[in-house]
């Protein structure tokens, strides 16, 4: 999906949203699933850059959903991983605000 540009990034984003919905509906708290999603789509530098360039709003949603999983108690990442996700979210949010403000 990541190779599909903006649409692929959007689809990955939608899957993260579905994962959170699943977590809330059936109390899904398998940490390894959230770890793997974060490691694959947000914390892998090459993948993160590809997704952020293709669709920054989708990337922000991916990272935001990981932070939401933690906030809702579905996932307990280590503090280093959590801090990296927060920084990525803030960076992407600032980039989007800059794009929005320039338009």
ROLOSE-708299 format. One line per field, with one value per atom (N, C-alpha, C, O): residue number from 0; z, x, y. Coordinates in pm, 1 decimal, always signed. Example, Ala and Ser with C-alpha at 12.3 -4.5 7.8 and 13.67 -1.06 7.14 Angstrom:
n c(0,0,0,0,1,1,1,1);
Z c(+780.0,+780.0,+780.0,+846.5,+708.0,+714.0,+787.0,+803.9);
X c(+1319.0,+1230.0,+1320.0,+1423.6,+1285.0,+1367.0,+1290.0,+1340.9);
Y c(-569.0,-450.0,-330.0,-331.9,-225.0,-106.0,+3.0,+113.8);
//
This chain:
n c(0,0,0,0,1,1,1,1,2,2,2,2,3,3,3,3,4,4,4,4,5,5,5,5,6,6,6,6,7,7,7,7,8,8,8,8,9,9,9,9,10,10,10,10,11,11,11,11,12,12,12,12,13,13,13,13,14,14,14,14,15,15,15,15,16,16,16,16,17,17,17,17,18,18,18,18,19,19,19,19,20,20,20,20,21,21,21,21,22,22,22,22,23,23,23,23,24,24,24,24,25,25,25,25,26,26,26,26,27,27,27,27,28,28,28,28,29,29,29,29,30,30,30,30,31,31,31,31,32,32,32,32,33,33,33,33,34,34,34,34,35,35,35,35,36,36,36,36,37,37,37,37,38,38,38,38,39,39,39,39,40,40,40,40,41,41,41,41,42,42,42,42,43,43,43,43,44,44,44,44,45,45,45,45,46,46,46,46,47,47,47,47,48,48,48,48,49,49,49,49,50,50,50,50,51,51,51,51,52,52,52,52,53,53,53,53,54,54,54,54,55,55,55,55,56,56,56,56,57,57,57,57,58,58,58,58,59,59,59,59,60,60,60,60,61,61,61,61,62,62,62,62,63,63,63,63,64,64,64,64,65,65,65,65,66,66,66,66,67,67,67,67,68,68,68,68,69,69,69,69,70,70,70,70,71,71,71,71,72,72,72,72,73,73,73,73,74,74,74,74,75,75,75,75,76,76,76,76,77,77,77,77,78,78,78,78,79,79,79,79,80,80,80,80,81,81,81,81,82,82,82,82,83,83,83,83,84,84,84,84,85,85,85,85,86,86,86,86,87,87,87,87,88,88,88,88,89,89,89,89,90,90,90,90,91,91,91,91,92,92,92,92,93,93,93,93,94,94,94,94,95,95,95,95,96,96,96,96,97,97,97,97,98,98,98,98,99,99,99,99,100,100,100,100,101,101,101,101,102,102,102,102);
Z c(+0.0,+0.0,+0.0,-63.9,+70.5,+79.1,-58.4,-80.1,-151.0,-285.3,-369.4,-481.2,-317.1,-392.3,-370.4,-404.3,-315.0,-298.4,-196.2,-92.8,-226.7,-133.5,-95.1,+22.1,-191.5,-164.4,-75.0,+12.3,-96.3,-11.6,+131.1,+225.8,+146.8,+280.3,+350.0,+469.6,+274.6,+329.7,+377.0,+484.7,+297.7,+335.6,+462.3,+548.2,+474.6,+596.1,+714.5,+821.7,+694.6,+798.0,+842.6,+962.1,+747.3,+779.3,+859.0,+945.2,+831.2,+906.7,+1051.3,+1142.6,+1071.3,+1209.2,+1283.3,+1402.0,+1214.4,+1274.7,+1309.8,+1417.0,+1220.6,+1247.6,+1365.2,+1445.5,+1376.0,+1487.2,+1620.8,+1716.3,+1627.0,+1749.4,+1777.0,+1891.7,+1673.2,+1690.2,+1742.8,+1828.2,+1691.5,+1736.7,+1882.8,+1962.8,+1915.8,+2054.8,+2149.7,+2257.6,+2109.6,+2195.2,+2201.3,+2302.6,+2092.5,+2085.3,+2157.9,+2230.4,+2138.0,+2196.1,+2299.5,+2336.8,+2346.0,+2446.3,+2399.8,+2475.9,+2273.5,+2213.9,+2264.8,+2239.4,+2336.1,+2395.3,+2370.2,+2456.9,+2253.1,+2219.0,+2181.6,+2069.1,+2276.3,+2257.6,+2136.1,+2073.1,+2101.3,+1986.7,+1856.7,+1767.0,+1845.1,+1722.9,+1710.7,+1603.7,+1819.9,+1819.9,+1801.2,+1729.3,+1866.0,+1848.3,+1702.7,+1647.4,+1641.1,+1502.1,+1409.7,+1317.4,+1433.9,+1351.4,+1366.3,+1266.6,+1488.7,+1511.6,+1449.0,+1382.9,+1470.1,+1415.9,+1263.4,+1202.2,+1202.8,+1057.2,+988.9,+891.0,+1039.6,+966.9,+1018.5,+947.2,+1139.3,+1194.1,+1231.3,+1206.7,+1290.0,+1343.3,+1248.0,+1273.0,+1139.9,+1035.4,+953.5,+886.9,+958.2,+898.5,+750.0,+704.0,+675.1,+531.5,+503.6,+419.5,+574.4,+555.2,+599.6,+531.2,+713.4,+763.8,+662.7,+637.6,+605.8,+507.5,+382.5,+328.8,+337.6,+219.6,+244.7,+160.2,+359.7,+391.0,+412.9,+367.6,+482.2,+510.0,+381.8,+367.3,+289.4,+161.9,+77.0,+10.6,+79.3,-3.5,+47.3,-31.7,+180.4,+236.6,+383.0,+471.7,+409.1,+546.0,+644.6,+762.4,+598.1,+689.3,+729.6,+845.3,+635.7,+667.4,+764.1,+858.4,+741.0,+830.7,+971.5,+1069.9,+980.8,+1112.9,+1181.0,+1301.6,+1105.2,+1162.4,+1210.7,+1317.3,+1134.1,+1173.8,+1309.4,+1401.4,+1319.8,+1444.7,+1556.2,+1669.4,+1523.8,+1622.4,+1677.9,+1797.1,+1593.2,+1639.5,+1732.5,+1826.6,+1706.1,+1797.5,+1934.9,+2038.6,+1933.4,+2059.1,+2128.5,+2251.1,+2050.4,+2107.4,+2171.8,+2278.9,+2107.1,+2164.8,+2303.0,+2395.8,+2316.2,+2446.7,+2543.7,+2657.2,+2498.5,+2585.2,+2635.1,+2745.5,+2554.1,+2592.1,+2668.2,+2705.3,+2691.4,+2770.1,+2694.4,+2756.0,+2559.9,+2480.4,+2463.7,+2438.3,+2478.3,+2443.9,+2538.7,+2568.0,+2586.3,+2678.9,+2620.1,+2659.5,+2526.1,+2468.5,+2571.0,+2669.2,+2545.7,+2634.7,+2613.7,+2511.7,+2710.0,+2707.8,+2587.4,+2536.0,+2541.9,+2425.4,+2298.9,+2220.4,+2279.3,+2162.5,+2167.2,+2065.7,+2283.9,+2300.4,+2270.0,+2204.3,+2316.5,+2290.8,+2141.3,+2088.0,+2074.1,+1929.5,+1855.4,+1763.1,+1895.4,+1831.2,+1855.0,+1763.7,+1974.9,+2004.9,+1919.6,+1867.4,+1905.8,+1824.2,+1677.3,+1610.4,+1627.7,+1489.1,+1468.0,+1366.3,+1564.2,+1552.7,+1550.6,+1466.2,+1643.6,+1649.9,+1522.4,+1470.2,+1472.2,+1349.2,+1231.9,+1156.5,+1217.2,+1106.2,+1121.6,+1023.1,+1243.6,+1269.1,+1232.4,+1170.6,+1270.2,+1237.0,+1086.3,+1032.3,+1017.8,+872.0,+806.9,+715.0,+854.2,+798.4,+826.3,+739.9,+943.9,+976.4,+888.8,+847.8,+861.1,+774.1,+631.9,+567.1,+584.3,+450.9,+447.6,+352.5,+551.1,+557.8,+564.7,+497.6,+646.8,+662.9,+537.5,+515.3,+454.3,+333.8,+219.2,+122.6,+229.4,+118.0,+116.7,+26.3);
X c(+81.6,+0.0,+85.7,+50.4,+196.8,+281.0,+330.6,+355.9,+344.6,+390.1,+281.4,+308.0,+161.0,+49.2,+30.2,-75.0,+129.0,+122.9,+20.9,+2.5,-45.7,-140.7,-252.7,-289.6,-306.7,-415.0,-371.4,-446.6,-250.8,-198.2,-176.8,-208.2,-123.3,-104.1,-239.4,-251.8,-339.8,-474.3,-528.0,-587.1,-507.9,-556.4,-487.5,-552.5,-358.4,-287.0,-344.0,-365.9,-367.6,-426.1,-561.4,-590.5,-642.9,-775.1,-764.0,-847.6,-663.3,-643.2,-603.9,-642.2,-527.9,-493.7,-618.9,-635.7,-704.7,-830.5,-915.6,-976.1,-920.5,-997.2,-938.2,-1012.3,-806.8,-741.6,-784.1,-812.0,-788.8,-831.7,-978.9,-1017.3,-1060.4,-1201.3,-1219.5,-1304.5,-1139.7,-1143.8,-1102.4,-1163.1,-998.7,-952.2,-1061.0,-1078.1,-1134.8,-1239.9,-1363.1,-1433.0,-1389.5,-1510.0,-1495.7,-1585.8,-1382.8,-1364.5,-1252.7,-1206.5,-1209.0,-1103.1,-976.2,-913.0,-940.1,-821.0,-697.3,-680.3,-611.2,-493.0,-366.8,-279.8,-356.5,-237.3,-125.4,-120.1,-36.7,+67.8,+154.1,+197.4,+180.5,+268.1,+208.4,+283.0,+75.9,+13.6,+39.0,+75.2,+20.0,+44.9,+194.3,+231.3,+279.7,+424.4,+463.0,+537.6,+412.1,+448.1,+396.4,+466.4,+275.3,+220.0,+304.7,+337.8,+339.8,+420.4,+558.6,+607.9,+620.6,+755.3,+756.2,+850.1,+652.7,+647.1,+610.8,+674.7,+508.8,+453.6,+495.4,+480.9,+546.4,+583.1,+730.2,+793.1,+785.5,+921.3,+1029.4,+1147.7,+991.7,+1087.5,+1106.7,+1013.8,+1225.3,+1249.5,+1215.1,+1155.8,+1251.1,+1223.7,+1073.4,+1022.8,+1003.1,+858.7,+788.5,+698.6,+829.5,+766.9,+782.1,+686.9,+898.7,+921.9,+836.1,+778.2,+828.9,+748.2,+600.7,+536.2,+548.6,+408.5,+383.7,+282.9,+475.5,+459.8,+463.2,+387.7,+549.8,+557.2,+432.9,+382.4,+383.9,+268.6,+139.7,+57.3,+121.9,-3.7,+19.8,-1.2,+63.0,+97.4,-19.6,+1.4,-140.4,-255.2,-277.5,-308.5,-262.0,-275.1,-164.7,-189.9,-43.0,+66.8,+39.5,+62.7,-9.4,-42.1,-147.2,-139.5,-244.4,-346.7,-286.6,-323.5,-195.3,-130.4,-62.0,-81.8,+17.5,+89.8,-8.8,+5.2,-107.2,-207.3,-283.0,-313.3,-313.3,-384.0,-297.0,-347.2,-167.6,-78.0,-77.5,-81.2,-73.0,-78.0,-212.9,-219.7,-318.6,-451.3,-459.1,-518.0,-400.0,-399.8,-336.2,-385.2,-228.1,-164.1,-255.2,-275.9,-308.4,-392.5,-516.8,-564.4,-568.6,-689.0,-656.4,-746.4,-527.0,-486.4,-481.9,-473.7,-487.0,-481.3,-337.7,-313.8,-243.1,-103.6,-12.2,-34.5,+90.3,+186.2,+327.9,+407.9,+358.4,+494.1,+594.6,+558.0,+721.7,+822.6,+830.5,+785.0,+887.9,+888.2,+963.8,+927.3,+1067.0,+1143.1,+1057.1,+1056.9,+984.6,+898.1,+786.6,+753.1,+730.7,+623.5,+672.6,+602.8,+790.3,+846.0,+873.7,+849.0,+924.6,+948.1,+817.3,+812.5,+711.7,+582.5,+529.2,+474.8,+544.3,+498.7,+572.6,+512.3,+703.8,+782.8,+741.9,+732.2,+718.1,+673.0,+537.9,+515.7,+448.6,+317.1,+331.3,+272.4,+409.3,+427.8,+491.8,+449.3,+593.2,+660.4,+562.5,+557.6,+486.3,+391.4,+281.1,+238.4,+234.5,+131.7,+183.0,+111.3,+306.2,+365.6,+380.5,+355.3,+422.0,+435.1,+300.3,+289.9,+197.2,+63.8,+12.1,-50.3,+37.2,-6.1,+66.6,+8.7,+193.5,+269.5,+215.2,+207.0,+178.5,+120.2,-14.6,-45.6,-94.9,-227.3,-216.0,-290.3,-121.8,-105.4,-53.7,-80.4,+21.2,+78.4,-22.4,-2.6,-131.2,-223.7,-332.3,-415.8);
Y c(-119.8,+0.0,+125.7,+224.8,+122.4,+241.1,+285.0,+403.5,+190.7,+223.4,+290.2,+334.2,+298.0,+354.2,+503.9,+558.1,+570.5,+715.4,+758.7,+694.5,+869.2,+929.4,+834.1,+825.8,+762.7,+668.4,+554.2,+511.0,+505.3,+398.0,+444.4,+372.3,+564.9,+621.1,+637.1,+610.8,+680.1,+694.5,+559.5,+550.8,+454.2,+321.4,+270.8,+211.2,+293.5,+254.8,+332.1,+275.7,+460.2,+544.8,+489.5,+484.4,+448.6,+393.9,+264.1,+237.0,+185.3,+61.8,+90.8,+17.7,+197.1,+235.7,+283.4,+255.1,+354.3,+397.5,+275.6,+270.8,+177.8,+55.5,-21.6,-78.4,-24.1,-92.7,-32.0,-104.5,+100.4,+167.9,+138.4,+115.6,+138.8,+105.4,-35.8,-61.0,-126.5,-264.4,-271.4,-342.5,-196.9,-194.6,-149.0,-205.7,-46.2,+6.4,-81.9,-85.5,-153.1,-234.8,-367.9,-410.2,-432.8,-566.8,-571.3,-679.2,-453.6,-444.7,-515.7,-589.0,-492.7,-553.4,-481.3,-362.1,-551.9,-490.0,-571.8,-579.8,-631.9,-708.8,-612.0,-562.2,-586.1,-486.5,-508.3,-411.7,-633.7,-660.8,-606.8,-567.5,-604.1,-553.3,-403.1,-354.2,-331.1,-187.0,-158.4,-65.7,-238.0,-220.9,-238.0,-157.2,-343.4,-370.2,-260.0,-218.7,-212.9,-104.8,+21.3,+85.4,+57.1,+177.2,+161.9,+253.3,+46.5,+24.0,+25.9,+76.7,-29.0,-40.4,+90.5,+129.1,+159.5,+274.0,+410.9,+510.2,+418.1,+549.0,+559.3,+662.2,+454.2,+465.2,+417.6,+440.8,+351.8,+319.7,+447.5,+493.2,+504.1,+636.0,+641.2,+738.7,+538.3,+537.2,+532.4,+606.7,+445.1,+434.2,+562.2,+611.0,+616.2,+738.8,+852.1,+926.1,+865.7,+971.6,+949.9,+1044.3,+826.1,+794.6,+829.5,+891.6,+789.9,+817.5,+966.2,+1020.5,+1030.9,+1174.7,+1256.2,+1352.3,+1218.9,+1290.3,+1264.1,+1354.6,+1140.0,+1103.8,+1166.4,+1212.5,+1168.0,+1216.1,+1253.7,+1171.1,+1376.4,+1414.4,+1404.5,+1375.4,+1428.0,+1416.0,+1270.8,+1242.3,+1180.1,+1038.0,+995.6,+920.5,+1043.5,+1008.5,+1061.0,+990.8,+1183.3,+1238.9,+1151.3,+1127.8,+1103.1,+1016.0,+884.0,+834.7,+827.2,+701.9,+720.0,+640.6,+824.1,+849.5,+885.3,+839.1,+966.7,+1005.4,+886.1,+881.5,+790.6,+670.8,+586.9,+525.6,+584.5,+512.8,+581.3,+515.0,+713.4,+788.1,+768.6,+759.8,+762.0,+738.8,+600.4,+585.1,+499.8,+364.6,+366.7,+302.2,+440.3,+454.1,+529.4,+486.2,+640.5,+722.8,+650.9,+677.1,+561.2,+486.9,+358.7,+283.4,+334.1,+218.0,+87.9,-18.4,+92.7,-29.7,-79.2,-197.3,+13.0,-16.4,+58.5,+175.9,-9.3,+50.7,+44.4,-40.5,+134.0,+134.0,+186.1,+250.6,+156.8,+212.5,+362.9,+414.7,+431.8,+578.3,+634.0,+739.7,+566.0,+612.7,+608.1,+703.0,+499.1,+485.3,+589.7,+650.7,+609.1,+706.6,+847.9,+925.1,+881.3,+1014.1,+1034.5,+1142.7,+931.8,+941.3,+966.0,+1047.2,+896.6,+915.3,+1056.1,+1118.2,+1105.9,+1242.6,+1345.1,+1438.9,+1326.5,+1419.3,+1412.6,+1515.4,+1292.0,+1277.5,+1345.4,+1411.1,+1329.1,+1391.4,+1543.5,+1611.1,+1595.9,+1741.6,+1795.0,+1898.1,+1725.8,+1767.2,+1769.7,+1866.9,+1664.2,+1655.7,+1758.6,+1818.9,+1779.4,+1879.7,+2018.9,+2097.5,+2049.0,+2179.0,+2195.3,+2303.0,+2087.2,+2093.9,+2119.7,+2200.9,+2051.1,+2072.7,+2213.1,+2274.8,+2262.4,+2397.8,+2500.2,+2600.8,+2473.1,+2561.7,+2560.8,+2665.2,+2443.6,+2431.1,+2500.4,+2572.2,+2479.4,+2541.5,+2691.4,+2762.9,+2740.7,+2885.0,+2953.6,+3071.7,+2878.7,+2939.7,+2944.8,+3018.4,+2866.5,+2856.8,+2958.6,+2958.6);
//
